[in-house]
Amino acid sequence: MSSKESAALREVYRAVAERAAANPPGMDYETAMSRLAAEPADVRYSEVTAAGLPAIWADPEGCDPERVLVFFHGGGFVSGSKDSHRKLAAHLAKAAGCRALVPDYRLAPEHTFPAQLDDARAVYDWLLDRGHRPSRIALAGDSAGGNIATACALALERDGRPLPAAVAAFSPWYDMEAAGETFESNAANDFFISRELVHIVAPLFLGGHSPSDPLANPLYADPSGLPAVFVTCGGDETLRSSVEGFAESARRAGVEVALDVCDGMQHAYQCMVGRAPEADAAIIEAGKWLREKLDS
């Protein structure tokens, strides 16, 4: 049984999903997301241009500035921004004892795959050019941002580039085909992500690319060589089977994987951090895991 605070997320998602079906690029997602998390205490924000992209630094008091969490926002690749997700990123950075960089990557349908991945790699290179060590960088994100964080690490590994210390993906949207079994079994439980919504939004992101391209859909990727991965989702999500499937594939490939599925929770329920106990607990756990990886 979810808390009263987490249960309220269902109605938020129901309203957003209804509007998304009629107008996917707008979705009203950014407005809804920006209101969900509570403002974290003792965090300083500053605007920056990172690799030509608008971005926000979130610096929790007492954080180690040499350790950086790059957080890619969710929004189905068509919505969301640094502003809608700065509070979630700041809470996570605070729990991990590091600073967070939240970039505005290019959005579909004006900019289709691989524009988002290219932007993620450019931001990573921007950090390296400024003297940040790969072993002190973690990539993270929720939903579409979880896809981007994962795909960025996959692309870096493929190209023989220095890898970040870790990847943390919250309810990552990997399944571009809505083929996972929980699209059926959780259809009545997930108040946001439906097979119909995926079939509307995925083509806007893919722009004619195959939904089985491994850098657009990491379920088709060879995860061998990835850094440690933390993947998590809500038990009521339609994306659950794809998240679990990716975790199992990575484990079989020898990747260190931490998987957390929270029963009764909705998509990216961590966005309620500061307001819902389940979200608070999840961010504390993820932050602890990230702190260990960035300190090793």
FIPA-104133 format. One record per residue: x, y, z of N, C-alpha, C in turn. Coordinates in steps of 0.001 Angstrom, whole numbers, padded with zeros to 6 digits, always signed. Example, Ala and Ser with C-alpha at 12.3 -4.5 7.8 and 13.67 -1.06 7.14 Angstrom:
2
+013190-005690+007800+012300-004500+007800+013200-003300+007800/+012850-002250+007080+013670-001060+007140+012900+000030+007870/
//
This chain:
296
+000845-001192+000000+000000+000000+000000+000880+001243+000000/+000692+002111-000985+001487+003327-001063+000961+004366-000083/+001822+005297+000279+001413+006374+001160+000410+007284+000459/-000282+008074+001253-001243+009028+000691-000539+009992-000260/+000671+010392+000109+001406+011341-000717+001782+010730-002069/+002244+009472-002053+002599+008821-003319+001368+008508-004155/+000257+008177-003501-000976+007882-004232-001457+009091-005022/-001146+010299-004542-001572+011512-005251-000922+011618-006623/+000226+010954-006801+000904+010999-008089+000064+010380-009192/-000783+009432-008822-001623+008783-009830-002509+009789-010547/-003112+010698-009788-004022+011667-010395-003270+012691-011229/-002065+013036-010791-001240+013935-011596-000942+013289-012940/-000536+012033-012905-000203+011325-014136-001426+011108-015018/-002556+010826-014411-003765+010610-015209-004067+011855-016052/-003975+013028-015417-004267+014269-016121-003240+014544-017216/-001950+014314-016918-000905+014550-017906-001054+013591-019085/-001344+012321-018801-001475+011322-019868-002641+011644-020795/-003732+012131-020241-004882+012486-021064-004544+013621-022017/-003823+014610-021526-003450+015736-022389-002360+015322-023375/-001484+014401-022950-000403+013955-023823-000935+013244-025062/-001990+012468-024902-002557+011744-026033-003069+012704-027098/-003526+013876-026655-004048+014863-027594-002952+015766-028150/-001893+015995-027375-000847+016926-027772+000489+016481-027196/+001096+015438-027771+002304+014851-027181+003453+015819-026948/+003809+016695-027896+004967+017538-027635+004798+018464-026435/+003584+018886-026162+003348+019759-025025+003292+018987-023734/+002368+018109-023646+002202+017169-022546+001904+017807-021189/+002160+019110-021012+002028+019753-019697+002893+019055-018655/+003837+018292-019115+004674+017490-018220+005586+018367-017380/+006176+019364-018025+007143+020193-017315+006496+020904-016137/+005329+021478-016351+004637+022181-015267+004323+021232-014124/+003814+020042-014464+003456+019076-013424+004685+018624-012645/+005761+018316-013353+006956+017816-012691+007602+018856-011795/+007600+020095-012224+008276+021135-011456+007639+021362-010096/+006395+020902-009935+005671+021123-008685+005741+019936-007727/+006255+018802-008180+006137+017583-007376+007152+017499-006242/+008409+017705-006522+009434+017595-005489+009440+018836-004610/+009777+018661-003345+009956+019790-002447+011325+020416-002690/+011434+021693-002412+012714+022372-002560+013687+021858-001503/+014839+021340-001910+015814+020856-000911+016478+022024-000190/+016770+021827+001077+017439+022866+001860+018930+022868+001556/+019527+024044+001701+020996+024186+001640+021572+023736+000303/+020927+024147-000785+021441+023881-002126+021521+025213-002871/+022648+025459-003494+022833+026675-004286+022776+026320-005774/+022002+027087-006531+021868+026854-007964+022572+027961-008744/+023144+027577-009882+023747+028572-010762+023586+028121-012210/+023299+029090-013071+023138+028805-014495+024507+028710-015157/+024609+027826-016134+025861+027652-016859+025523+027203-018276/+026420+027447-019198+026307+026893-020553+027307+025753-020652/+026807+024541-020843+027646+023342-020900+027590+022763-022302/+028697+022764-022992+028762+022256-024369+027729+022948-025255/+027516+024231-025004+026575+025006-025798+025133+024863-025360/+024880+024086-024310+023521+023840-023843+023265+024582-022536/+022065+025158-022369+021725+025725-021068+021709+024611-020025/+022229+024907-018843+022299+023900-017784+022272+024591-016432/+022028+023805-015402+022022+024292-014028+022982+023456-013194/+023830+024135-012446+024593+023478-011398+023780+023513-010116/+023694+022382-009431+023106+022310-008095+024206+021891-007139/+024541+022765-006205+025642+022521-005280+025127+022444-003849/+024922+021245-003325+024533+021123-001913+025657+021625-001006/+025276+022188+000089+026261+022682+001041+027179+021539+001495/+028473+021777+001437+029439+020784+001881+029735+019690+000887/+029210+019777-000323+029455+018714-001310+030897+018765-001801/+031351+017661-002368+032673+017579-002970+032560+018049-004418/+033131+019206-004783+032967+019733-006138+033675+018915-007206/+034541+018001-006783+035230+017158-007754+034363+015984-008210/+033282+015722-007486+032375+014626-007831+031117+015211-008452/+030775+014734-009655+029692+015342-010424+028668+014294-010845/+027429+014608-010607+026301+013815-011090+025677+014565-012257/+025734+013993-013445+025062+014597-014600+023670+013989-014668/+022642+014831-014503+021278+014326-014437+020508+014768-015681/+020004+013772-016438+019214+014018-017644+017732+013879-017305/+016993+014939-017558+015579+014974-017174+014719+014063-018040/+013589+013645-017460+012594+012884-018202+011648+013800-018957/+010655+013160-019597+009680+013908-020379+009430+013327-021754/+009733+012032-021906+009431+011364-023164+010219+011878-024348/+011350+012538-024110+012194+013144-025140+011537+014350-025804/+010313+014686-025417+009590+015789-026055+009271+016924-025088/+009558+016732-023820+009209+017738-022823+010180+017635-021655/+009974+018500-020637+010854+018541-019487+012035+019461-019730/+012731+019821-018649+013859+020743-018762+014705+020683-017502/+015791+021420-017510+016613+021570-016318+015810+022146-015158/+014864+023021-015467+014077+023658-014417+013054+022701-013808/+012465+021840-014622+011464+020909-014105+012075+019845-013204/+013370+019574-013375+013996+018460-012649+015153+018874-011742/+015386+020174-011590+016515+020609-010768+016360+020161-009317/+015132+020156-008785+014948+019775-007381+015217+018289-007173/+014724+017446-008085+015002+016014-007996+016497+015758-008070/+017180+016408-009023+018619+016233-009170+019363+016723-007930/+018898+017818-007355+019563+018376-006183+019402+017469-004968/+018217+016905-004789+018023+015952-003687+018966+014764-003837/+019089+014254-005060+019947+013102-005298+021411+013464-005066/+021823+014636-005547+023197+015073-005348+023496+015255-003862/+022534+015793-003140+022706+015994-001700+022908+014657-000998/+022118+013660-001392+022247+012323-000792+023565+011670-001159/+024100+012011-002336+025351+011408-002808+026583+012202-002397/+026389+013383-001848+027521+014197-001427+028301+014798-002572/+027636+015041-003697+028317+015593-004859+027518+016774-005395/+027984+017385-006458+027209+018421-007133+026517+017794-008334/+025457+018438-008813+024717+017924-009966+024724+018950-011091/+024858+018452-012298+024736+019270-013501+023514+018775-014269/+022561+019664-014510+021308+019288-015181+021227+020055-016495/+021492+019407-017630+021483+020106-018916+020121+020054-019606/+019888+021057-020425+018751+021047-021348+019217+020450-022665/+018971+019172-022874+019294+018569-024160+018198+018897-025166/+018506+018741-026445+017530+019052-027485+016355+018076-027446/+015167+018581-027768+013944+017797-027657+013358+017458-029025/+012688+016306-029082+011889+015922-030245+010552+016668-030155/+009818+016766-031242+010102+016211-032574+011020+017070-033439/+011339+018295-032959+012238+019137-033760+013623+018513-033894/+014071+017831-032860+015389+017199-032862+015207+015727-032487/+015421+014867-033448+015174+013443-033238+016485+012716-032911/+016346+011470-032489+017496+010610-032212+018460+010644-033397/+019770+010785-033174+020483+010710-031893+020859+012055-031276/+020088+013111-031540+020443+014441-031032+020615+014440-029524/+019717+013762-028815+019772+013739-027353+021035+013034-026859/+021378+011946-027507+022596+011209-027157+023835+012040-027473/+023827+012712-028602+024955+013569-028966+025155+014666-027923/+024050+015234-027443+024151+016286-026426+024713+015731-025120/+024277+014527-024749+024775+013914-023521+026283+013691-023609/+026741+013181-024725+028176+012947-024899+028942+014263-024891/+028368+015297-025478+029039+016593-025503+029181+017160-024099/+028165+016990-023263+028238+017470-021884+029300+016691-021109/+029349+015394-021317+030367+014562-020659+031769+015017-021066/+031972+015254-022376+033275+015726-022849+033603+017106-022287/+032583+017948-022142+032763+019289-021573+033312+019197-020157/+032809+018240-019384+033313+018043-018030+034763+017556-018050/+035058+016596-018939+036425+016088-019024+037395+017197-019426/+036957+018044-020358+037812+019146-020804+038121+020122-019674/+037280+020145-018659+037480+021041-017517+038165+020342-016346/+038729+019183-016622+039565+018528-015629+038858+017540-014723/+037573+017304-014947+036873+016315-014122+037260+014905-014574/+037579+014065-013620+037987+012700-013929+036763+011819-014159/+036805+010926-015131+035675+010023-015377+035264+009255-014126/+036243+008852-013309+035943+008080-012107+035223+008887-011045/+035068+010185-011274+034347+011052-010338+033096+011632-010976/+032649+010993-012052+031425+011411-012748+030443+010247-012764/+029191+010521-012460+028116+009531-012610+027057+010119-013525/+026455+009270-014341+025359+009669-015223+024059+009149-014642/+023030+009988-014637+021750+009589-014065+020622+010264-014825/+019410+009763-014596+018242+010380-015204+017004+009572-014909/+015862+010188-015144+014592+009498-014955+013882+009373-016290/+013189+008265-016482+012377+008021-017673+013227+008158-018935/+012902+009103-019834+013723+009301-021024+015155+009636-020643/+015326+010381-019539+016666+010708-019081+017448+009494-018630/+016750+008489-018096+017408+007239-017740+017902+006500-018969/+017127+006574-020037+017561+006027-021323+018829+006733-021787/+018823+008067-021741+019962+008843-022225+021219+008542-021422/+021083+008478-020101+022236+008176-019253+022829+006812-019606/+021966+005829-019802+022418+004479-020147+023038+004442-021530/+022350+005058-022499+022836+005045-023878+024159+005780-024006/+024333+006834-023229+025598+007574-023267+026743+006665-022822/+026539+005931-021739+027579+005004-021278+027827+003910-022311/+026782+003401-022936+026941+002383-023974+027752+002910-025157/+027460+004157-025569+028170+004747-026698+029638+004996-026352/+029892+005450-025143+031275+005672-024724+032051+004354-024704/+031430+003305-024185+032093+001996-024133+032359+001479-025546/+031376+001628-026415+031529+001169-027803+032713+001844-028480/+032909+003127-028182+033954+003898-028840+035284+003872-028094/+035358+003084-027029+036600+002974-026292+036971+004222-025524/+035993+005010-025158+036227+006247-024410+036258+005973-022911/+036866+006858-022134+036845+006704-020670+035403+006701-020165/+035115+005767-019274+033744+005588-018794+033518+006284-017468/+032295+006724-017219+031966+007276-015911+031998+006184-014851/+031938+006611-013600+032002+005655-012499+030747+004816-012398/+029609+005378-012797+028345+004686-012568+027238+005304-013401/+026164+004531-013534+024930+004985-014172+023774+004681-013225/+022922+005671-012987+021727+005461-012172+020510+005854-012989/+019621+004897-013217+018463+005122-014079+017173+004874-013299/+016352+005901-013204+015094+005838-012463+013938+005673-013456/+013257+004542-013382+012165+004237-014321+012586+004513-015762/+013740+003998-016198+014210+004331-017542+013272+003814-018623/+013051+004659-019608+012248+004249-020756+013194+003691-021810/+013330+002371-021808+014140+001677-022795+013286+001132-023942/+012123+000634-023622+011300-000158-024538+010551+000752-025512/+011120+000963-026691+010508+001819-027703+009348+001136-028432/+009195-000171-028202+008162-000938-028908+006966-001266-028024/+007059-000936-026736+006017-001308-025770+005738-002801-025844/+006824-003577-025902+006710-005024-026077+006751-005797-024768/+007142-005142-023692+007289-005837-022423+005977-006372-021885/+006058-007487-021157+004845-008149-020674+004061-007290-019682/+004742-006396-018970+004014-005579-017993+003206-004460-018654/+003365-004271-019963+002435-003378-020652+001030-003973-020645/+000955-005290-020467-000345-005955-020311-000705-006104-018840/+000187-006708-018063-000150-007051-016683-000309-005831-015786/+000353-004726-016113+000249-003514-015293-000564-002411-015965/-001260-002747-017037-002000-001728-017787-003000-000975-016919/-003629-001673-016001-004638-001027-015150-004020-000313-013956/-002742-000570-013697-002090+000003-012514-001266+001246-012809/-000741+001329-014030+000110+002454-014414-000788+003575-014942/-000748+004720-014274-001629+005821-014614-001012+006787-015622/+000164+006454-016131+000836+007364-017056+001251+006686-018354/+002128+005694-018267+002716+005100-019471+001856+003939-019954/+001264+004098-021119+000468+003043-021738+001101+002652-023064/+000715+001513-023578+001199+001097-024892+000822+002131-025951/-000385+002669-025822-000854+003664-026791+000018+004919-026747/+000379+005355-025547+001205+006560-025427+002592+006325-026021/+003166+005149-025770+004474+004836-026346+004409+004855-027873/+003338+004314-028434+003217+004274-029882+003007+005656-030487/+002569+006616-029680+002450+008002-030130+003777+008736-030008/+004435+008581-028861+005600+009400-028547+006900+008832-029124/+007073+007514-029114+008326+006928-029587+008684+007356-031014/+007743+007352-031975+008109+007795-033322+008567+009257-033384/+008050+010089-032477+008484+011482-032444+009955+011578-032069/+010389+010702-031167+011787+010642-030756+012652+009978-031813/+012196+008853-032348+013016+008058-033257+013203+008717-034619/+012207+009445-035086+012343+010152-036357+012704+009264-037520/+012163+008065-037548+012438+007136-038639+013497+006100-038317/+014243+006261-037233+015205+005242-036821+014471+004010-036290/+015133+002905-036329+014539+001657-035865+014319+001696-034354/+013173+001211-033882+012945+001134-032438+013815+000083-031756/+014568-000679-032545+015490-001661-031973+016948-001221-032086/+017178+000037-032458+018538+000566-032450+019048+000496-031013/+020176-000156-030746+020617-000373-029365+020957+000895-028599/+021215+001996-029291+021482+003249-028582+020221+004079-028379/+019132+003661-028993+017828+004258-028716+017038+003379-027772/+017260+002086-027867+016571+001092-027050+017622+000149-026466/+018153+000474-025287+019241-000334-024703+018901-001787-024437/+017635-002173-024579+017292-003585-024443+017959-004424-025531/+018322-003774-026634+018968-004468-027743+020491-004327-027701/+021015-003642-026693+022452-003387-026627+023189-004528-025943/+024472-004623-026232+025362-005492-025479+025903-004667-024323/+025491-004960-023091+025912-004128-021959+027294-004456-021417/+027980-005381-022045+029320-005756-021570+030213-004522-021470/+030927-004415-020377+031870-003322-020216+031299-002077-019582/+029995-002058-019327+029408-000891-018679+029934-000739-017254/+029945+000486-016745+030262+000669-015321+029097+000160-014478/+029239+000250-013170+028169-000190-012281+026878+000548-012601/+025767-000198-012547+024461+000348-012924+023471+000168-011780/+022755+001238-011482+021649+001209-010519+020381+001472-011309/+019452+000508-011330+018191+000691-012046+017035+000444-011089/+016021+001259-011214+014902+001174-010287+013611+001582-010987/+012508+001060-010486+011208+001430-011036+010139+001132-009999/+008927+001574-010301+007793+001256-009455+007202-000088-009831/+006667-000785-008845+006094-002102-009113+004872-002071-009991/+004184-000917-010065+002968-000803-010862+003222-000286-012270/+004464-000135-012656+004783+000440-013959+004619-000544-015113/+004195-000033-016243+004203-000838-017464+005638-001082-017943/+006556-000224-017563+007957-000386-017965+008711-001392-017105/+008065-001942-016114+008768-002780-015141+009525-003934-015797/+008895-004675-016671+009561-005851-017243+010778-005457-018075/+010749-004288-018717+011912-003864-019500+013058-003439-018587/+012734-002811-017465+013766-002430-016504+014413-003688-015920/+013588-004639-015520+014111-005892-014981+014886-006661-016038/+014410-006612-017281+015102-007315-018361+016475-006743-018641/+016578-005413-018625+017887-004803-018839+018831-005155-017697/+018331-005110-016470+019160-005443-015313+019698-006867-015417/+018848-007795-015821+019272-009189-015947+020284-009349-017073/+020065-008659-018186+021008-008729-019299+022380-008196-018886/+022384-007100-018144+023646-006516-017692+024352-007445-016713/+023595-008052-015819+024201-009004-014868+024860-010161-015606/+024153-010709-016588+024701-011835-017352+025980-011440-018080/+026089-010152-018420+027273-009662-019129+028412-009311-018179/+028207-009535-016889+029259-009285-015922+029284-007892-015339/+028226-007115-015572+028141-005752-015037+027631-005811-013598/+028176-004971-012748+027655-004844-011387+026321-004098-011450/+025272-004749-010988+023927-004182-011106+023238-004155-009751/+022630-003030-009445+021719-002919-008307+020337-002635-008870/+019381-003485-008548+018007-003340-009043+017070-003158-007860/+016219-002142-007944+015230-001911-006894+013865-001692-007537/+012901-002522-007165+011515-002378-007620+010660-002137-006382/+009994-000991-006337+009211-000611-005162+007740-000920-005410/+007218-001882-004675+005841-002332-004863+004848-001174-004707/+003855-001172-005596+002770-000211-005504+003083+001179-006008/+004293+001391-006534+004700+002733-006952+004509+002953-008453/+004314+004215-008779+004136+004640-010155+005479+004968-010818/+005396+005314-012083+006547+005702-012890+007286+006876-012239/+008619+006754-012129+009461+007838-011612+008894+008437-010330/+008472+007577-009416+007866+008051-008175+008840+008858-007327/+010134+008757-007636+011136+009525-006900+010967+011031-007102/+010186+011410-008120+009950+012838-008355+009165+013483-007213/+008627+012670-006303+007910+013180-005139+008841+013384-003943/+010137+013365-004155+011086+013471-003055+010860+014761-002266/+010924+014619-000967+010649+015745-000084+009204+015841+000314/+008342+015031-000339+006905+015055-000040+006324+013672+000251/+006967+012614-000228+006449+011259-000055+007536+010373+000548/+007193+009562+001538+008221+008757+002218+008906+007748+001308/+008174+007167+000369+008786+006184-000525+009842+006849-001412/+009542+008054-001894+010499+008786-002717+011736+009164-001903/+011514+009609-000671+012637+009978+000184+013558+008787+000413/+012961+007634+000719+013755+006436+000977+014528+006015-000271/+013893+006130-001433+014544+005731-002677+015730+006625-003005/+015590+007919-002796+016680+008843-003082+017838+008643-002099/+017525+008383-000848+018578+008106+000133+019366+006864-000281/+018650+005817-000688+019318+004571-001092+020167+004779-002343/+019603+005463-003342+020364+005714-004567+021560+006612-004290/+021372+007608-003428+022470+008498-003087+023600+007768-002386/+023253+006865-001494+024270+006065-000808+025056+005232-001806/+024355+004613-002745+025008+003793-003767+025938+004657-004614/+025470+005824-005048+026288+006714-005861+027514+007209-005101/+027326+007531-003842+028442+008001-003021+029552+006944-002980/+029171+005691-002834+030160+004611-002788+030913+004494-004123/+030180+004637-005226+030830+004499-006538+031757+005678-006834/+031354+006868-006428+032162+008051-006686+033345+008152-005741/+033290+007429-004634+034377+007437-003668+035374+006306-003897/+035022+005349-004751+035878+004163-004911+037060+004440-005842/
//
